[in-house]
Every structure is written in structure tokens, then in C-alpha cells.
């Protein structure tokens, strides 16, 4: 939950983001640990970002995060990290989580009744 909000019943959840499809709300724990609950209509833009690191063999997508831009004057930008796994050996799992959550959020927001 977030201060001043009704509890959210997640239909989909991860460490830093959860969706309640029935109520149309999103719970986010930002990179500073602050919790936010937003209605999907408050989210104006969302983008999955990362930093590329390369060696002789490959390019690695590390430091994965999602940035939400909202209609809130108090909190116009919320950034959440996908860092459940070490970026050293498991960077792909963090990147895949970011890709999945970007697609899930796109469907959730664009599918408004």
C-alpha cells in the first residue's frame, strides 16, 4: 500500500510494480523506496530504459528501469528499477522483466474502458 490510499489487490506483481486490473490502479516503489499508487489515467507516458555495456563478445543491457510520467503536479516523474538479479551474471533477467512490464503496462493503460 501507499500512504493515504486504499489497499491494492494486485492481479500482476513484481518487486517494484503491481497492477490491479479491477480497480485500474498501479502500485510503484520508486528508486528511493517511496511507494505510489496511481490510477492508469494518471500515467501519461512510460518508457523502459537501460544502459548498454559492451565487451568483445556482446552488448549487455544493464541498469534497467522504467520511467513513468504522470499528470501529478506533486510527482510528475516516477522511476522504478528492475534489479531483482545481479547485473553481472543475470542482466538479461532484469532486462526481460523491464520488457515484459513495459508491454504489460502498455496493454493495461491502452485498454481503458
C-alpha positions as CSV (number, residue, x, y, z in Angstrom):
1,X,0.0,0.0,0.0
2,X,0.9,3.7,-0.2
3,X,0.1,6.3,2.5
4,X,-3.4,7.8,2.0
5,X,-4.6,5.2,-0.4
6,X,-6.9,2.2,-0.2
7,X,-5.1,-1.2,-0.4
8,X,-4.4,-2.5,-3.8
9,X,-5.3,-6.1,-4.8
10,X,-2.7,-7.0,-7.4
11,X,-3.5,-9.1,-10.4
12,X,0.1,-8.9,-11.6
13,X,3.1,-8.0,-9.3
14,X,6.8,-7.8,-9.1
15,X,9.2,-6.2,-6.5
16,X,8.7,-2.6,-7.7
17,X,5.4,-2.6,-9.6
18,X,2.0,-4.1,-9.3
19,X,-1.2,-3.8,-11.3
20,X,-4.8,-4.1,-10.0
21,X,-6.8,-4.7,-13.2
22,X,-10.1,-4.5,-11.5
23,X,-9.6,-1.0,-9.9
24,X,-7.3,0.3,-12.7
25,X,-4.6,1.2,-10.3
26,X,-0.8,0.8,-10.4
27,X,1.4,0.5,-7.3
28,X,5.0,1.5,-7.7
29,X,8.0,1.6,-5.4
30,X,10.4,4.1,-6.9
31,X,14.2,4.1,-6.8
32,X,14.2,5.9,-3.5
33,X,11.8,3.4,-1.8
34,X,8.8,5.7,-1.8
35,X,5.5,4.0,-2.7
36,X,3.0,5.5,-5.1
37,X,-0.5,4.4,-6.2
38,X,-1.6,5.8,-9.5
39,X,-4.8,5.3,-11.5
40,X,-3.9,4.3,-15.0
41,X,-5.5,7.5,-16.3
42,X,-2.8,9.5,-14.4
43,X,0.1,7.9,-16.4
44,X,0.8,9.9,-19.4
45,X,3.9,8.2,-20.8
46,X,6.1,5.2,-19.8
47,X,9.4,4.1,-21.1
48,X,11.8,1.2,-20.4
49,X,15.4,2.3,-20.3
50,X,18.8,0.8,-19.7
51,X,22.5,1.4,-20.1
52,X,24.4,-0.6,-22.7
53,X,27.7,-2.1,-21.7
54,X,29.8,-3.9,-24.3
55,X,32.8,-6.2,-24.4
56,X,34.5,-8.1,-27.2
57,X,31.6,-10.6,-27.3
58,X,28.4,-8.9,-26.8
59,X,26.4,-5.8,-25.6
60,X,24.7,-6.1,-22.2
61,X,21.6,-4.1,-21.2
62,X,22.3,-3.2,-17.6
63,X,20.7,-0.8,-15.1
64,X,17.2,-1.4,-16.3
65,X,14.5,0.9,-15.1
66,X,11.1,2.3,-16.2
67,X,10.2,5.9,-16.1
68,X,6.6,6.9,-15.7
69,X,5.5,10.5,-16.4
70,X,2.3,11.4,-14.7
71,X,-0.4,14.1,-14.5
72,X,0.5,14.7,-10.8
73,X,2.0,18.0,-10.0
74,X,3.5,16.6,-6.8
75,X,5.2,13.7,-8.5
76,X,5.4,14.2,-12.3
77,X,8.0,11.5,-12.8
78,X,8.4,8.2,-11.1
79,X,11.4,5.9,-11.8
80,X,11.4,2.3,-10.8
81,X,14.2,-0.2,-11.1
82,X,14.3,-3.7,-12.4
83,X,17.2,-5.0,-10.3
84,X,16.0,-8.2,-8.7
85,X,19.1,-10.0,-10.1
86,X,22.7,-9.1,-10.3
87,X,23.6,-7.1,-13.4
88,X,26.9,-9.1,-13.5
89,X,25.6,-12.5,-14.5
90,X,21.8,-12.1,-14.7
91,X,21.5,-8.8,-16.5
92,X,19.2,-10.4,-19.1
93,X,16.6,-11.4,-16.5
94,X,16.4,-7.8,-15.3
95,X,16.1,-6.6,-19.0
96,X,13.5,-9.2,-19.7
97,X,11.5,-8.1,-16.7
98,X,11.6,-4.5,-18.0
99,X,10.5,-5.6,-21.5
100,X,7.6,-7.6,-20.0
101,X,6.4,-4.9,-17.7
102,X,6.6,-2.3,-20.4
103,X,4.3,-4.5,-22.6
104,X,2.0,-5.2,-19.7
105,X,1.7,-1.6,-18.7
106,X,1.0,-0.6,-22.4
107,X,-1.8,-3.1,-22.6
108,X,-3.2,-2.1,-19.1
109,X,-3.2,1.6,-19.9
110,X,-4.4,1.4,-23.5
111,X,-7.2,-1.0,-22.6
112,X,-9.1,1.5,-20.5
113,X,-12.9,1.1,-20.6
